[in-house]
């Protein structure tokens, strides 16, 4: 296996979804298989949060990820299992246990990387009309299938 390159900074904590259905529970092993089939060296995410809230470690935290094109060298990728409905349409179908684990993990990561901005993968889409905001019509992906900003405000207050 090719050695993973080391990250030398952390500007972003990027929340993703696995784009799997509401009754599918996968973990790092499954997502690694998917990513290797797509040509990745290993799993692209640093962390995966399963349906029951279990936190699994993927890539080493200090390794460059493969989860957000153009942002991997200075970000940490966190994947919530789920995110689509039975028709494969975006859906916020994550469990309370997943959201609790996500909050705990983000709190820990913010201690280690206090200047890192927390965002959803979709929030890294290009600002096509240059108005300074990424709006739903500009999303290249719906991931993580919910707007993380109100969730962050509710859980963390102003960041």
Buried (B, 14 or more C-beta within 10 A) or exposed (E): EEEBEEBEEBBBBBBBBBBBBBEBBBBBEBBBEBBEEEEBBBBBBBBBBBBEBBBBEBBEBEBBBBBBEEBBBBBBBBBBBBBBBEEEEBBBBBBEBBBEBBBEBBEEBBEEBEEBEBBBBBBBBEEEEEEEEBEEEBBEBBBBBBEBEEBBEEBEEEE
